[in-house]
């Protein structure tokens, strides 16, 4: 048999917004993570945060609701949102 068999996911993928406070930029960088659980999304976000010494903090959101914040962004009420 050719190819790779992938496990069937129990839950559908959900998109999570991740804002990263990066010392090289004046505004947070935006990333989109898709995961089948919030726990998995947070693990991926933490890996992203720790992937560069320039990353100082992260905020994770789902459906515009803040679900986690780590590092420097913990002191911020919320990342500014652009509407329109």
Kinemage of the C-alpha trace (Angstrom):
@kinemage 1
@onewidth
@group {chain A} dominant
@subgroup {mainchain}
@vectorlist {calphas} color= white
{ca unk a 1} P 0.000 0.000 0.000
{ca unk a 2} L 1.326 3.427 -0.905
{ca unk a 3} L 1.013 6.637 1.045
{ca unk a 4} L 0.616 7.421 4.690
{ca unk a 5} L -2.403 6.655 6.829
{ca unk a 6} L -3.413 9.604 8.972
{ca unk a 7} L -5.348 9.190 12.203
{ca unk a 8} L -8.963 10.295 12.114
{ca unk a 9} L -9.490 13.400 14.231
{ca unk a 10} L -12.206 13.213 16.842
{ca unk a 11} L -12.880 16.949 16.707
{ca unk a 12} L -12.899 19.409 13.790
{ca unk a 13} L -10.123 21.963 13.438
{ca unk a 14} L -10.777 25.379 14.959
{ca unk a 15} L -8.866 28.569 14.132
{ca unk a 16} L -7.054 30.440 16.904
{ca unk a 17} L -5.593 33.930 16.525
{ca unk a 18} L -2.131 34.401 18.012
{ca unk a 19} L -0.533 37.806 18.556
{ca unk a 20} L 3.209 37.761 19.243
{ca unk a 21} L 5.052 40.642 20.913
{ca unk a 22} L 8.295 40.690 18.907
{ca unk a 23} L 11.117 43.014 19.973
{ca unk a 24} L 11.899 43.802 16.313
{ca unk a 25} L 8.504 45.368 15.581
{ca unk a 26} L 6.325 48.127 17.037
{ca unk a 27} L 3.075 46.151 16.771
{ca unk a 28} L 2.352 42.500 17.580
{ca unk a 29} L 2.748 39.973 14.759
{ca unk a 30} L -0.396 38.024 13.826
{ca unk a 31} L -0.491 34.257 13.296
{ca unk a 32} L -3.367 31.888 12.690
{ca unk a 33} L -3.211 28.418 14.247
{ca unk a 34} L -5.653 25.611 13.482
{ca unk a 35} L -6.029 22.901 16.098
{ca unk a 36} L -8.654 20.396 17.188
{ca unk a 37} L -8.448 21.352 20.898
{ca unk a 38} L -7.652 24.512 22.817
{ca unk a 39} L -4.932 22.599 24.666
{ca unk a 40} L -3.215 21.746 21.363
{ca unk a 41} L -3.546 25.359 20.166
{ca unk a 42} L -1.910 26.610 23.366
{ca unk a 43} L 0.971 24.158 22.975
{ca unk a 44} L 1.523 25.333 19.393
{ca unk a 45} L 1.319 28.977 20.471
{ca unk a 46} L 3.863 28.393 23.227
{ca unk a 47} L 6.199 26.711 20.723
{ca unk a 48} L 5.818 29.762 18.483
{ca unk a 49} L 6.559 32.081 21.412
{ca unk a 50} L 9.697 30.179 22.351
{ca unk a 51} L 10.898 29.787 18.739
{ca unk a 52} L 12.754 33.122 18.752
{ca unk a 53} L 14.639 35.077 21.401
{ca unk a 54} L 12.915 38.173 19.980
{ca unk a 55} L 9.461 36.942 21.039
{ca unk a 56} L 8.547 38.511 24.372
{ca unk a 57} L 4.945 37.398 24.812
{ca unk a 58} L 1.796 36.044 23.149
{ca unk a 59} L -1.962 36.406 23.289
{ca unk a 60} L -4.216 33.604 22.030
{ca unk a 61} L -7.834 34.239 20.994
{ca unk a 62} L -10.689 32.131 19.704
{ca unk a 63} L -13.703 33.842 18.137
{ca unk a 64} L -12.402 37.194 19.414
{ca unk a 65} L -12.323 35.943 23.024
{ca unk a 66} L -8.993 36.001 24.841
{ca unk a 67} L -8.231 32.469 26.041
{ca unk a 68} L -4.567 32.767 27.056
{ca unk a 69} L -1.808 35.291 27.463
{ca unk a 70} L 1.857 34.764 28.312
{ca unk a 71} L 4.870 36.989 28.796
{ca unk a 72} L 4.786 40.718 28.130
{ca unk a 73} L 1.260 40.735 26.702
{ca unk a 74} L -0.084 39.640 30.105
{ca unk a 75} L 0.259 43.261 31.214
{ca unk a 76} L -1.787 44.560 28.260
{ca unk a 77} L -5.585 44.839 28.494
{ca unk a 78} L -5.953 43.523 24.945
{ca unk a 79} L -4.231 43.708 21.586
{ca unk a 80} L -5.727 46.592 19.542
{ca unk a 81} L -8.220 45.345 16.951
{ca unk a 82} L -8.657 46.788 13.472
{ca unk a 83} L -12.277 46.895 12.354
{ca unk a 84} L -13.428 47.366 8.777
